[in-house]
Amino acid sequence: MANVYQVYGNHDGALGIYGSKKRAIQAAIEYVQQNGVLECTIDNNNPYITYIEGEDSTAQVEQFYLK
């Protein structure tokens, strides 16, 4: 029984699955920043989905529970 985190990019779809939320958010930030955008907005008001928004790209980290 564990949580896994799937990262989605708005241009590329599913980007990866991670065992830690910290690594998943870092991958989402790197995806948003790959176009040269250094600043991004992180919206983590929802406990199961974290949104990362940049100038041209967005990504989301979605939490799933595995039995």
BALO-963353 format. One line per 3 residues: their letters; for each residue x, y, z of N, C-alpha, C, CB. Coordinates in steps of 0.2 Angstrom, whole numbers. Glycine has a CB too. Example, Ala and Ser with C-alpha at 12.3 -4.5 7.8 and 13.67 -1.06 7.14 Angstrom:
2
AS) 66/-28/39/62/-22/39/66/-16/39/57/-22/45; 64/-11/35/68/-5/36/64/0/39/70/-3/29
end
This chain:
67
MAN) 4/-6/0/0/0/0/4/6/0/-5/0/6; 4/10/-5/8/16/-6/5/21/-11/15/14/-9; 8/27/-10/6/32/-15/11/32/-21/5/39/-11
VYQ) 8/34/-27/12/35/-32/10/41/-36/12/29/-38; 14/45/-39/13/51/-42/14/51/-49/17/57/-38; 9/53/-53/10/53/-61/10/60/-63/4/49/-64
VYG) 15/62/-67/16/68/-70/13/69/-77/24/71/-69; 9/74/-78/7/75/-85/9/82/-87/-1/75/-85; 11/82/-94/13/89/-97/7/91/-102/20/88/-100
NHD) 6/97/-102/0/99/-107/2/98/-114/-1/106/-106; 8/97/-116/10/96/-123/11/89/-125/16/100/-125; 14/85/-120/16/78/-121/13/73/-117/23/78/-118
GAL) 8/74/-113/4/69/-110/8/67/-104/2/64/-114; 7/60/-102/10/57/-97/18/57/-97/8/50/-96; 21/60/-92/28/61/-92/32/56/-88/30/68/-90
GIY) 29/53/-83/32/48/-79/28/47/-72/39/51/-77; 30/42/-69/27/40/-62/33/39/-57/23/33/-63; 31/42/-51/36/43/-46/34/40/-40/39/50/-45
GSK) 38/38/-35/37/36/-29/37/41/-23/41/30/-27; 39/47/-25/39/52/-20/36/59/-24/47/54/-18; 32/62/-20/29/68/-22/34/74/-24/24/71/-17
KRA) 40/74/-20/45/79/-21/48/78/-28/50/78/-15; 50/72/-29/53/70/-36/48/72/-42/55/63/-36; 42/70/-41/37/71/-46/36/79/-47/30/68/-44
IQA) 35/83/-42/35/90/-43/41/93/-46/34/93/-36; 47/90/-44/53/93/-47/53/91/-55/59/89/-44; 51/85/-57/50/83/-64/45/88/-67/48/76/-65
AIE) 40/90/-64/35/94/-67/38/101/-68/28/94/-63; 41/103/-63/45/110/-64/50/110/-69/48/112/-57; 54/105/-70/58/105/-75/55/105/-82/63/98/-75
YVQ) 49/101/-83/45/101/-89/43/108/-91/39/96/-88; 41/112/-86/38/119/-87/44/123/-89/34/121/-81; 50/122/-86/55/127/-87/59/125/-93/60/127/-81
QNG) 58/120/-96/62/118/-102/62/123/-108/60/111/-105; 57/127/-108/57/132/-113/60/139/-111/50/133/-115; 64/138/-106/68/144/-104/64/149/-99/69/148/-110
VLE) 59/146/-97/55/150/-91/58/148/-85/47/148/-92; 60/153/-81/63/152/-75/58/152/-69/69/157/-73; 53/156/-69/48/156/-64/42/152/-66/47/163/-62
CTI) 39/149/-61/33/145/-62/29/146/-56/34/138/-64; 22/145/-57/17/145/-51/15/138/-49/11/149/-53; 16/137/-43/14/130/-40/7/131/-36/19/127/-36
DNN) 2/127/-38/-5/128/-35/-6/121/-32/-10/129/-40; -5/120/-25/-6/114/-22/-12/114/-17/0/112/-18; -17/118/-19/-23/118/-14/-27/112/-14/-28/124/-17
NPY) -26/108/-19/-30/101/-19/-25/96/-16/-32/99/-26; -27/92/-11/-22/87/-9/-20/81/-14/-25/84/-2; -24/80/-19/-22/75/-24/-19/77/-30/-28/71/-25
ITY) -20/83/-32/-17/86/-38/-13/92/-37/-23/87/-44; -7/93/-40/-3/99/-39/-2/102/-46/4/98/-36; -4/108/-47/-3/111/-54/3/116/-54/-9/115/-56
IEG) 7/115/-59/13/119/-60/12/123/-67/20/115/-60; 12/129/-67/11/133/-73/17/138/-74/4/138/-72; 18/138/-81/23/143/-83/21/147/-88/30/139/-86
EDS) 25/151/-92/23/155/-97/19/151/-103/28/159/-100; 22/146/-105/20/142/-111/18/135/-109/26/142/-116; 20/132/-104/18/125/-102/15/125/-96/24/121/-103
TAQ) 11/120/-95/9/118/-88/10/110/-87/1/120/-88; 10/109/-81/10/101/-79/6/100/-73/18/99/-78; 4/94/-72/1/92/-66/4/86/-63/-7/92/-67
VEQ) 4/86/-56/6/80/-53/-1/77/-49/11/81/-47; -2/71/-51/-8/68/-48/-6/62/-44/-13/65/-54; -9/61/-38/-8/56/-33/-13/50/-34/-8/59/-26
FYL) -10/44/-34/-14/38/-34/-12/34/-28/-13/34/-40; -17/30/-25/-15/26/-20/-16/18/-22/-21/26/-14; -10/15/-21/-10/8/-23/-11/3/-18/-3/6/-27
K) -14/-2/-19/-15/-7/-13/-10/-13/-14/-22/-11/-14
end
